[in-house]
Amino acid sequence: MELGRALPLLHPSIAMRRQTTIEQLAKQYDYRLKRCKRHMVWEHRANHQIVVTPMTPSDCRSIYKIEKRFKQVAQLPKPRSLQQHNDCNSP
């Protein structure tokens, strides 16, 4: 690489494809988007655990890491505070 030469910027459609990929992964592992500003904050629908992902992942390896994190969190049990809350409401 030549010195003083700027790195090429990502075309917006490439960034959108990566974001769509994260959204597809989230849907596949049953997450909902809680908020989105600089990062996307996802909440698992069953156990209410949080996963934070970047808006635009840097490369395909980061997408694999995000998928790995989605899988890990999806397999966690509900937090005790939610289990106790649900037990109190049942007759």
SULCORFEN-V72822 format. One line per field, one symbol per residue. ss: DSSP state (2 for helix, 1 for strand, 0 for the rest). burial: b if it has 9 or more other ideal C-beta (glycine too) atoms within 8 Angstrom, else e. A space follows every 10 residues. Layout:
ss=???
burial=???
This chain:
ss=0000000000 0222222222 2222222200 1111110011 1111000001 1111000002 2222222222 2222000002 2222222220 0
burial=eeeeeeeeee eeeebeebbe bbbebbeebe bebeeeeebb bbbbeebbbb bebeeebeee ebbeebbebb bebbeeebbe ebbeebeeee e
